[in-house]
Amino acid sequence: MSTAEVQIPSGDEMVTETQTEGEDVKMTSFPVKNEVDSMITDGTEENKTNEKKVQRPPQEEKEKQWGPRITKKFLRDHCKQHKLYVTPYLNDTLYLHFKGFATIENLEEYTGLKCLWLESNGLQQIENLDAQTDLRCLFLQQNLIRKLENLEPMKKLCTLNVSNNYIHTIENISCLPDLSTLQIAHNKLETVQDIEHLSQCLSLSVLDLSHNLLKHPDILSVLESMPNLRVLNLMGNEVVKKIPHYRKTMIVHLKQLNFLDDRPVFPRDRACAEAWASGGLEAERQEREEWKSKEKRKLQDSLDGMAAIREKALERQRQRELQEKGRVFIFCSAFKLRINVNLRKNVLLLFYFR
């Protein structure tokens, strides 16, 4: 004997038909609305509980979406933490490096800044620095900057570091009359046109162009037009291999250069390079020999001078010793004379009283 059950929904009730072989169909019904309502209610309460657990403060949610921001509250707390002035314009240095900021903002009240550190963030643009008119040093290395811009208000800027960015062209820095140091290593500079703006930066004396993509030897003409260039770094560029006799050529063309790449430029190096440029290898060899002779003479003169100083010191010592001996002799002679006089007096007295 077999039995079959069929469930048929009917309004708010579920109807079950049961049929046994040889018997009539039996129908059983039971309410389902309450169970469905209870399931919906439980689901709603569970969602609310999850929302409460996930809910965050608005600022935290915003930072999660856009990253940390330079807010006024953050700046106040930062100054307190690092024992800086709570009054914004009294601070001359601000350390905002390694924070993950994507935008420079809310620095309008910090008008007294002389040095600003923004290294190793996620900055994509130089902006919102109009109030920093007294700034001397700006450190923006290891960011995501693609263009040099918005630097005009910082007329007193002396040092600019934008290394390890994505800059393709040097531009908009000739408006900085006091800029003496530019560090722009590990960027995307490639052609002569990318650096030709340097010829307008007459006060630059320290320039770091290392580890870029510079290839053409014509960049030498741009560097030669910089009258105050004293320190230059081109290491890591392909152009170093393409300039014949690289170091000698650079020294000859850059008259004020004191330091090239990883070594100083000594007077001897410059003299030998200029001799090579005028007379070739033979002239350079002769110049080196002359410098060696000069250095030997200079060393010998120093040794002779030291020997003369030592001899004079010994002579003065001998004179002092002789003077000391003379004083002792005079003292002893006077003492003996005095003894003799006293003896004579004593003898005369004895003879008188007899």
C-alpha positions in Angstrom: 0.0 0.0 0.0 1.5 3.4 -1.0 0.8 6.8 0.3 1.3 10.2 -1.6 1.4 13.7 -0.1 1.0 16.9 -2.0 1.4 20.4 -0.5 -0.7 23.2 -2.1 -0.4 26.8 -0.9 -3.8 28.5 -0.3 -3.8 32.1 0.8 -2.2 32.3 4.3 -2.4 28.5 4.8 -0.5 25.5 3.4 -2.8 22.6 2.4 -1.5 19.0 2.4 -3.3 16.3 0.5 -2.7 12.8 1.6 -3.9 9.8 -0.5 -3.6 6.2 0.5 -4.1 3.5 -2.1 -7.7 2.4 -2.0 -8.8 5.3 0.1 -10.2 8.8 -0.5 -7.9 11.9 -0.4 -7.5 13.5 3.0 -6.7 17.2 3.2 -4.9 18.8 6.1 -4.3 22.5 6.4 -2.0 24.6 8.8 -1.2 28.4 8.9 2.2 29.6 7.5 1.8 33.4 7.6 3.1 33.7 11.1 6.2 31.6 10.4 7.0 33.7 7.3 6.5 36.9 9.2 8.7 35.7 12.0 11.5 34.7 9.5 11.3 38.2 7.8 11.5 39.9 11.2 14.5 37.9 12.3 16.2 38.7 9.0 15.6 42.4 9.4 16.9 42.4 13.0 20.0 40.5 12.0 20.7 43.1 9.2 20.3 46.0 11.7 22.7 44.2 14.0 25.3 43.8 11.2 24.8 47.5 10.2 25.5 48.6 13.8 28.7 46.5 13.8 30.0 47.8 10.5 28.9 51.4 11.0 31.9 53.8 11.3 32.3 57.5 12.1 32.0 59.7 9.0 35.6 60.9 9.1 36.9 57.3 9.3 34.7 56.2 6.5 35.9 59.1 4.4 39.5 58.3 5.1 38.9 54.7 4.2 37.6 55.8 0.8 40.0 58.6 0.0 42.9 58.1 2.4 44.2 60.3 5.2 43.8 64.1 4.8 45.6 67.1 6.1 42.8 68.6 8.2 43.1 71.4 10.7 42.4 69.0 13.6 45.1 66.7 12.4 47.6 69.6 12.2 46.7 70.7 15.8 47.1 67.2 17.1 50.3 66.8 15.2 51.8 69.9 16.6 50.9 68.9 20.1 52.4 65.4 19.6 55.7 66.7 18.3 55.9 69.6 20.8 55.5 72.3 18.2 53.6 75.5 18.6 49.8 75.3 18.8 49.6 78.7 17.2 50.0 77.9 13.5 52.0 80.9 12.3 54.7 80.4 15.0 55.9 77.1 13.5 58.9 77.3 11.2 59.1 73.5 10.4 56.4 71.0 9.8 56.9 67.3 9.5 54.2 65.7 7.3 56.2 62.8 5.7 55.2 59.1 5.6 51.5 59.9 6.3 49.9 58.8 3.0 48.3 62.1 2.1 47.0 62.6 -1.4 46.5 66.4 -1.4 48.3 69.4 0.2 45.6 71.4 2.0 44.7 73.5 5.1 48.1 75.1 5.4 46.9 78.7 5.0 47.4 79.5 8.7 51.0 78.2 8.7 52.5 81.4 7.2 55.8 81.2 9.1 57.1 78.0 7.7 60.7 77.8 6.6 60.9 74.1 6.0 58.1 71.7 5.0 58.6 67.9 4.8 56.1 66.1 2.6 58.2 63.1 1.7 56.8 59.7 1.0 53.1 60.4 0.6 50.8 60.0 -2.3 50.8 63.6 -3.5 49.9 64.0 -7.2 50.1 67.8 -7.5 52.0 70.7 -6.0 49.2 73.0 -4.8 47.8 75.1 -2.0 51.1 76.6 -0.9 50.2 80.2 -1.6 50.5 81.2 2.1 54.1 79.9 2.5 55.9 82.9 1.2 58.8 82.5 3.6 59.5 78.9 2.8 63.2 78.0 2.2 63.2 74.2 1.9 60.5 72.0 0.4 60.9 68.3 0.4 58.5 66.4 -2.0 60.5 63.3 -2.8 58.9 59.9 -3.2 55.4 61.0 -4.3 53.3 60.8 -7.5 54.0 64.3 -8.8 54.0 64.6 -12.6 54.6 68.4 -13.0 56.4 71.3 -11.4 53.8 74.0 -10.9 52.3 76.5 -8.4 55.7 77.5 -7.0 55.5 81.2 -7.8 54.5 82.5 -4.3 57.6 80.9 -2.7 60.1 83.6 -3.8 62.6 82.7 -1.0 62.8 79.0 -1.7 66.4 77.8 -1.7 66.1 74.0 -1.8 63.6 71.9 -3.7 63.7 68.1 -3.6 61.3 66.3 -6.0 63.3 63.1 -6.5 61.5 59.8 -7.1 58.5 61.2 -8.8 57.1 61.1 -12.4 58.2 64.4 -13.7 58.9 64.6 -17.5 59.9 68.2 -17.9 61.7 70.8 -15.8 59.6 74.0 -15.9 58.1 76.8 -13.8 61.2 77.2 -11.5 62.9 80.2 -13.1 60.5 82.3 -11.0 62.4 81.4 -7.9 65.3 83.8 -7.7 67.0 82.2 -4.7 66.7 78.6 -5.7 70.2 77.2 -5.3 69.6 73.4 -4.9 67.4 71.2 -7.2 67.2 67.5 -6.6 65.3 65.8 -9.3 66.8 62.3 -9.4 64.8 59.2 -10.4 62.3 60.9 -12.6 61.4 60.7 -16.3 63.6 63.4 -17.9 64.8 62.2 -21.3 65.5 64.9 -23.9 67.4 68.2 -24.1 64.0 70.0 -24.3 63.1 68.4 -21.0 65.9 70.2 -19.1 66.5 73.4 -21.3 64.5 75.5 -18.7 67.6 75.1 -16.5 69.4 77.7 -18.6 67.0 80.3 -17.1 67.8 79.3 -13.5 70.9 81.5 -13.0 71.2 81.0 -9.2 71.3 77.1 -9.3 74.6 75.8 -7.9 73.6 72.2 -6.9 71.9 70.0 -9.4 71.1 66.3 -9.1 69.9 64.7 -12.4 71.0 61.2 -11.5 69.0 58.1 -12.6 66.9 59.7 -15.3 66.6 58.8 -19.0 68.9 61.4 -20.4 70.7 60.1 -23.5 71.8 62.9 -25.8 75.2 64.7 -25.3 73.6 68.0 -26.3 72.5 68.4 -22.6 76.1 69.7 -22.1 75.2 73.0 -23.8 72.3 73.5 -21.3 74.6 72.8 -18.3 77.3 75.1 -19.7 74.8 78.0 -19.7 74.4 77.8 -15.9 77.0 80.2 -14.6 76.9 79.2 -10.9 76.8 75.4 -11.3 79.3 73.9 -8.8 77.8 70.4 -7.9 76.4 68.1 -10.6 75.3 64.5 -10.5 74.5 62.6 -13.7 75.1 59.1 -12.5 72.7 56.5 -13.8 72.0 58.3 -17.1 72.9 56.8 -20.5 74.5 60.1 -21.6 77.5 59.4 -19.3 78.5 56.6 -21.7 77.9 58.7 -24.8 80.1 61.7 -23.9 83.7 60.9 -25.0 86.2 61.2 -22.1 83.2 62.1 -19.9 84.8 63.5 -16.8 87.5 65.5 -18.5 85.0 67.0 -21.0 82.6 68.0 -18.2 85.4 69.6 -16.2 86.7 71.6 -19.2 83.2 72.9 -20.1 81.9 73.6 -16.6 84.4 76.2 -15.3 82.9 76.5 -11.8 82.4 72.8 -11.1 83.8 71.6 -7.8 82.0 68.3 -7.5 81.1 65.8 -10.3 79.0 62.7 -9.6 80.6 60.9 -6.6 84.0 62.7 -6.5 85.3 66.2 -6.0 87.1 68.2 -8.7 90.5 69.1 -7.4 92.7 71.9 -8.9 95.0 69.2 -10.2 92.1 67.5 -12.0 91.1 70.7 -13.6 94.6 71.6 -14.7 95.2 68.1 -16.2 91.8 68.2 -18.0 92.5 71.7 -19.5 96.0 70.5 -20.6 94.4 67.5 -22.3 91.9 69.7 -24.0 94.6 71.9 -25.4 97.4 69.5 -26.2 96.1 65.9 -25.9 97.5 63.1 -23.8 101.1 64.2 -24.0 100.2 67.6 -22.6 98.2 65.9 -19.9 101.1 63.7 -19.0 103.5 66.6 -18.7 101.0 68.5 -16.5 100.7 65.5 -14.2 104.5 65.3 -13.9 104.7 69.0 -13.0 101.9 68.6 -10.4 103.8 65.7 -8.9 107.0 67.8 -8.8 105.1 70.7 -7.2 103.6 68.3 -4.6 107.0 66.9 -3.8 108.5 70.3 -3.4 105.6 71.4 -1.3 106.0 68.3 0.9 109.7 68.9 1.2 109.2 72.5 2.1 106.8 71.4 4.8 109.3 69.0 6.2 112.1 71.6 6.1 109.8 74.1 7.8 109.0 71.6 10.5 112.8 70.9 11.0 113.5 74.6 11.2 110.8 75.0 13.8 112.2 72.1 15.8 115.8 73.5 15.6 114.6 76.9 16.8 112.8 75.3 19.7 115.9 73.3 20.6 118.0 76.5 20.4 115.7 78.3 22.8 115.8 75.4 25.2 119.6 75.4 25.1 119.6 79.2 25.8 117.3 78.7 28.8 119.5 76.0 30.2 122.6 78.2 29.8 120.8 81.1 31.5 119.8 78.8 34.4 123.4 77.6 34.7 124.6 81.2 34.8 122.2 82.1 37.5 123.3 79.2 39.6 127.0 80.0 39.1 126.4 83.7 40.1 124.4 82.6 43.1 127.1 80.2 44.2 129.9 82.7 43.8 128.0 85.3 45.8 127.3 82.8 48.5 131.0 81.8 48.7 132.1 85.5 48.8 129.7 86.2 51.6 131.0 83.2 53.6 134.6 84.4 53.1 133.6 87.9 54.3 131.9 86.5 57.4 134.9 84.4 58.2 137.2 87.3 58.0 135.0 89.3 60.3 135.0 86.5 62.9 138.8 86.2 62.8 139.2 90.0 63.3 136.8 89.9 66.3 138.6 87.0 67.9 142.0 88.8 67.5 140.5 92.0 68.9 139.2 90.5 72.1 142.4 88.7 72.9 
